[in-house]
């Protein structure tokens, strides 16, 4: 499903002394199947923006279109429940939302509420469990007996069990160690590709954005500050610094290397191995600026 924001503004507590404009005339288009990273500091409007994706809030001005669903100030989708069955949201610390007696019941909770048959739910659970890196032997255990990483995977499985077409990830690696962060993000990227999802990642990690996303939106004080392909956005160091953001470490290294050796290896979202090969070629004198 594609996503379009057209001149969207959102005001908390409008027409009161406490009104606050969280989004200001935001427009963008996310094609179906894209992996988009939304980046910005606290207060930039990221969280408010993603709340529009499943109708938790509606625009004060402007319109949001998600597939065939239209949301504006005067109109929520007639089938809001149907929309929410197509948009899965993984919030920060999703394991805090676990509450059922067993892992299987927790995963089943979402699709049950959307009217999915018990037979189909069991089929989905068997399909999802290995996809999130869990063993079937855990299904009858209490989720509260599991490790923190396993609990998070159970919560993610519960979101995936509704079979969303859009997957929204709100800082999904918060609180995990570096290895856990990479494992979770690799898992999401694999699911994105295998299920042809439209994935929206809200993150503070420039490294995750440059590694996984094919499009980046930078938010600042409720406005869309920058937008484009990662290699285009992250090459604009001065513009990023003006909103207290820095370029990913890989690009910092490449800039320093180019300056030191007077070469111009471009950043093209290379893998670490590809970048290593290019650097070695220059150091050994086997290459120039390729």
C-alpha positions in Angstrom: 0.0 0.0 0.0 1.3 3.5 -0.8 1.1 6.4 1.6 0.5 10.1 0.7 0.5 13.1 3.0 -0.9 16.2 1.3 -0.4 19.5 3.2 -1.0 17.8 6.5 -1.0 19.9 9.7 -1.9 18.7 13.2 -2.6 20.8 16.2 -2.8 19.3 19.7 -5.6 20.9 21.8 -6.6 23.3 19.0 -8.5 26.4 19.9 -7.2 26.4 23.4 -4.5 28.3 25.3 -2.5 25.0 25.2 -2.6 24.5 21.5 0.6 23.1 19.9 1.3 22.6 16.2 3.0 19.2 15.9 2.9 19.0 12.1 3.0 21.9 9.8 2.0 21.6 6.1 3.8 18.2 5.6 3.6 16.6 2.2 5.3 13.4 0.8 4.6 10.2 -1.0 5.8 6.7 -0.1 5.3 4.2 -2.9 4.1 0.7 -2.1 7.0 -1.6 -1.2 9.3 1.1 0.0 11.5 1.0 3.1 11.4 4.6 4.5 13.3 6.0 7.4 11.9 9.0 9.3 14.5 10.8 11.3 14.4 13.7 13.7 15.0 14.7 17.3 12.4 14.6 20.0 9.7 17.1 19.2 10.3 17.0 15.4 6.8 15.5 14.8 7.8 11.9 14.0 5.5 10.2 16.5 2.5 12.4 15.5 3.1 11.6 11.9 3.0 7.9 12.3 -0.2 8.1 14.4 -1.9 9.3 11.3 -1.1 6.0 9.5 -3.8 4.0 11.2 -6.2 6.7 12.1 -5.2 7.2 15.8 -5.3 10.9 15.0 -6.8 12.8 12.0 -5.3 15.8 10.3 -6.3 19.3 11.6 -5.7 20.4 8.0 -4.8 18.5 4.8 -5.4 14.8 3.9 -3.7 11.5 4.4 -4.2 8.7 1.8 -3.3 5.1 2.6 -4.0 2.9 -0.3 -7.7 3.6 -1.1 -8.4 5.0 2.4 -8.7 8.8 2.8 -8.4 10.5 6.2 -8.9 14.3 6.7 -10.3 16.7 9.3 -13.9 15.9 8.6 -13.7 12.2 7.5 -12.2 9.1 8.9 -12.3 6.0 6.7 -15.7 4.3 6.9 -13.9 1.0 7.5 -11.4 2.2 10.1 -11.0 -1.3 11.6 -10.2 -2.6 8.1 -7.5 0.0 7.7 -6.0 -0.9 11.1 -5.9 -4.6 10.0 -3.6 -3.5 7.2 -1.3 -1.3 9.2 0.8 -3.0 11.8 2.6 -0.8 14.4 5.6 -1.9 16.5 6.0 0.7 19.2 9.0 1.2 21.4 9.4 -1.6 24.0 6.5 -3.6 22.5 7.1 -6.3 25.0 5.4 -4.0 27.6 2.1 -4.8 25.8 2.2 -8.5 26.4 -0.5 -9.8 28.8 -1.8 -13.2 27.9 -1.1 -16.5 29.7 0.8 -18.1 26.8 2.9 -16.9 23.9 0.4 -18.5 21.5 -2.5 -16.6 23.0 -0.6 -13.3 22.8 0.2 -13.8 19.2 -3.4 -14.7 18.4 -4.9 -11.7 20.2 -4.7 -9.3 17.3 -6.0 -11.5 14.5 -8.8 -12.7 16.8 -10.0 -9.1 17.2 -10.0 -8.7 13.4 -12.3 -11.7 13.0 -9.7 -14.2 11.7 -10.7 -17.8 12.1 -8.9 -20.0 14.6 -7.7 -22.3 11.9 -6.1 -19.4 10.0 -4.6 -18.0 13.2 -2.9 -21.3 13.9 -1.5 -21.4 10.4 -0.2 -17.9 10.8 1.4 -18.6 14.1 3.3 -21.6 12.7 4.5 -19.4 9.8 5.5 -16.4 11.9 7.3 -18.1 14.7 10.4 -19.1 12.7 10.3 -15.8 10.8 10.9 -13.9 14.1 13.5 -16.3 15.3 11.5 -18.2 17.9 11.0 -21.9 18.6 7.6 -23.6 18.5 8.4 -25.1 21.9 7.8 -21.6 23.4 4.2 -21.3 22.3 2.7 -22.8 25.5 5.0 -20.9 27.9 4.2 -17.7 29.6 5.7 -14.8 27.7 6.9 -13.4 31.1 9.2 -16.4 31.5 11.2 -15.5 28.4 14.2 -13.3 28.0 13.8 -9.6 27.1 14.8 -10.3 23.5 12.4 -13.2 23.2 9.5 -11.2 24.6 10.1 -8.5 22.1 10.0 -11.1 19.3 6.7 -12.4 20.6 5.2 -8.9 20.6 6.5 -8.4 17.0 4.9 -11.8 16.0 1.6 -10.5 17.4 1.8 -7.5 15.0 2.8 -9.6 12.0 0.0 -12.1 12.8 -2.6 -9.5 11.5 -0.8 -9.8 8.1 -0.3 -6.0 7.6 0.6 -4.5 4.3 2.3 -1.5 6.0 4.6 -2.1 8.9 5.4 0.9 11.1 8.5 0.6 13.4 8.8 3.2 16.1 12.4 2.9 17.4 12.1 -0.9 17.4 15.6 -1.5 18.7 15.3 0.7 21.8 17.0 -0.8 24.9 18.7 -3.7 23.0 22.5 -4.3 22.9 24.3 -3.8 19.6 24.0 -7.4 18.6 20.3 -7.5 19.4 19.7 -4.3 17.5 21.3 -5.8 14.3 19.5 -9.1 14.7 16.1 -7.3 15.0 16.7 -4.9 12.1 18.0 -7.7 9.9 14.8 -9.6 10.7 12.6 -6.7 9.8 14.5 -6.2 6.5 14.1 -9.8 5.6 10.3 -9.7 6.4 10.1 -6.4 4.3 11.5 -8.2 1.3 9.8 -11.5 1.7 6.3 -10.1 2.2 6.7 -7.0 0.0 5.7 -4.7 2.8 5.7 -1.0 2.9 7.9 -0.3 5.9 8.2 3.0 7.8 11.0 3.1 10.3 11.2 5.9 12.9 14.7 6.0 14.2 17.5 8.1 15.7 20.1 5.7 14.2 21.6 7.2 11.1 23.4 3.8 10.6 20.1 1.9 10.4 18.7 4.5 8.0 21.6 4.3 5.6 21.8 0.5 5.8 18.1 -0.5 5.4 16.1 2.4 3.9 15.7 3.3 0.3 14.2 6.7 1.1 14.8 9.1 4.0 12.6 11.9 5.4 14.2 14.3 7.9 11.7 16.0 10.2 12.4 19.2 12.2 10.0 21.2 14.4 7.0 19.7 12.7 8.1 20.3 9.2 9.6 18.1 6.5 13.2 19.4 6.4 14.8 17.1 3.9 13.8 14.1 1.7 15.5 11.8 -0.7 17.6 8.8 -1.2 20.0 8.0 1.7 23.1 8.7 -0.4 21.7 12.1 -1.4 20.5 13.2 2.0 23.5 12.0 4.0 25.9 13.7 1.7 24.6 17.1 2.9 26.6 17.4 6.1 26.1 21.1 6.7 22.3 20.9 6.2 22.1 18.0 8.6 24.4 19.8 11.2 22.0 22.7 11.2 19.3 20.5 12.8 21.8 18.8 15.1 22.1 15.6 13.0 25.3 14.0 11.8 26.1 11.8 8.9 26.5 8.1 9.4 29.9 6.8 10.5 30.6 5.1 7.2 30.2 8.4 5.4 32.4 10.2 8.0 35.1 7.6 7.4 34.9 7.9 3.7 35.1 11.7 3.7 38.2 11.5 6.0 39.8 8.8 3.8 39.1 10.8 0.6 40.7 13.9 2.1 43.7 12.1 3.4 44.5 10.2 0.2 43.3 12.9 -2.2 40.8 10.5 -3.8 37.1 10.6 -4.4 35.5 7.3 -3.6 31.8 8.1 -3.8 29.3 6.8 -1.3 26.9 4.4 -3.1 25.5 2.5 0.0 28.3 0.0 -0.3 28.5 -2.9 2.0 31.3 -2.8 4.6 33.2 -5.4 2.5 32.8 -3.4 -0.7 34.0 -0.3 1.0 37.0 -2.2 2.5 37.9 -3.5 -1.0 37.9 0.0 -2.5 40.0 1.4 0.4 42.5 -1.4 0.1 42.8 -0.8 -3.6 43.8 2.8 -2.9 46.2 2.0 -0.1 47.9 -0.7 -2.2 48.1 1.6 -5.2 45.9 -0.7 -7.3 43.2 1.9 -7.8 42.6 5.6 -7.9 39.2 7.1 -7.3 37.0 4.1 -8.4 
